[in-house]
Amino acid sequence: VQLQASGGGVVQAGGSLRLSCLAPGIRFSFYRLSWYRQRPGAQREWVARSRSGRDTEYADSVEGRFTISRGSAKFMIYLQMDNLKPEDTAVYYCNARASSSEDYWGQGTLVTVSS
């Protein structure tokens, strides 16, 4: 299964972006859905996860600014990013995981926040 992330771009500090992830064939009730990011020169880090429809968790660095959600459209995952900061500049990846052998990633979408 190949997830397809989109929605990245260039935005000024304080602005907003919404990332989308198409996860074809994924039965959301069986998967933990997450977003990760990799900032320049850094390792990939976890950003947000959704274990079920309303059970969400966020990294401290994005708490209160980012929102992960499952779309009403089938197989869609979103990451709403508000009040963006230059340090949010990164390649963002979506992930769907049910087990070590059922662990799927998107190709990444670049978000650049200018100061």
C-alpha positions in Angstrom: 0.0 0.0 0.0 1.4 3.4 -1.0 0.0 6.4 0.8 -0.1 9.7 -1.2 0.6 12.9 0.7 -0.1 16.4 -0.8 -0.7 20.0 0.1 2.7 21.2 1.0 4.0 24.6 -0.2 5.5 27.9 0.8 3.7 30.0 3.4 4.6 33.0 5.6 5.0 32.6 9.3 1.6 32.8 11.0 -0.1 31.3 8.0 -1.9 28.0 7.6 -1.7 24.9 5.4 -3.7 21.7 5.2 -1.9 18.5 4.3 -3.9 15.6 2.8 -3.0 11.9 2.7 -4.8 9.4 0.6 -4.6 5.9 2.1 -6.2 3.6 -0.4 -7.6 0.4 1.0 -6.7 1.2 4.6 -9.4 0.2 7.1 -9.0 3.1 9.5 -10.6 1.3 12.4 -7.6 -1.2 12.4 -4.8 1.4 11.9 -3.1 4.1 13.9 -2.8 7.1 11.6 0.1 9.5 12.1 2.0 12.4 10.6 5.8 12.7 10.9 8.2 15.3 9.7 11.9 15.6 8.9 13.4 19.0 9.3 16.6 19.9 7.4 19.6 18.1 8.9 17.5 16.3 11.5 16.0 12.9 12.0 12.4 12.1 11.2 10.1 13.0 14.2 6.6 12.2 15.2 4.1 15.1 14.9 0.5 13.8 15.5 -1.5 10.6 15.7 -5.0 9.4 15.6 -5.8 6.0 17.2 -9.5 6.3 16.5 -12.0 8.9 15.5 -11.5 11.2 18.5 -8.4 9.9 20.3 -5.6 12.2 19.1 -2.1 13.1 20.4 0.4 15.8 19.4 4.0 16.5 19.9 4.6 19.4 22.3 6.0 21.6 19.6 2.8 21.6 17.6 0.1 21.2 20.3 -2.6 23.7 19.9 -1.5 24.7 16.4 -1.9 21.4 14.4 -5.0 19.2 14.1 -5.1 15.7 12.7 -8.3 14.4 11.4 -9.9 11.6 9.3 -11.8 12.9 6.3 -15.4 12.3 5.6 -14.2 11.1 2.2 -13.0 7.6 2.4 -9.3 6.9 3.0 -8.4 10.5 3.6 -6.2 11.8 6.5 -5.6 15.5 7.1 -3.2 17.6 9.0 -4.4 21.2 9.5 -1.5 23.4 10.4 -2.2 26.9 11.8 0.1 29.7 13.1 3.0 28.1 11.3 6.6 29.0 12.4 9.8 28.9 10.4 10.9 25.9 12.5 7.9 23.9 11.1 9.8 23.8 7.8 10.2 20.1 6.9 9.1 17.3 4.7 5.9 15.9 6.1 5.0 12.2 5.9 1.8 10.4 6.6 1.8 6.9 8.1 -0.7 4.1 8.7 0.3 1.4 11.0 -1.5 -1.7 12.3 1.5 -3.9 13.1 5.2 -4.2 12.2 4.3 -5.8 8.9 1.4 -3.5 8.2 3.3 -0.2 8.3 2.7 2.1 5.3 4.2 5.5 4.4 3.5 8.3 2.0 6.2 9.9 -0.2 6.4 13.1 1.8 5.3 16.7 1.0 7.5 19.7 1.6 6.4 22.6 3.8 8.4 25.8 3.8 7.6 28.5 6.3 9.3 31.9 5.6 9.9 34.4 8.3 
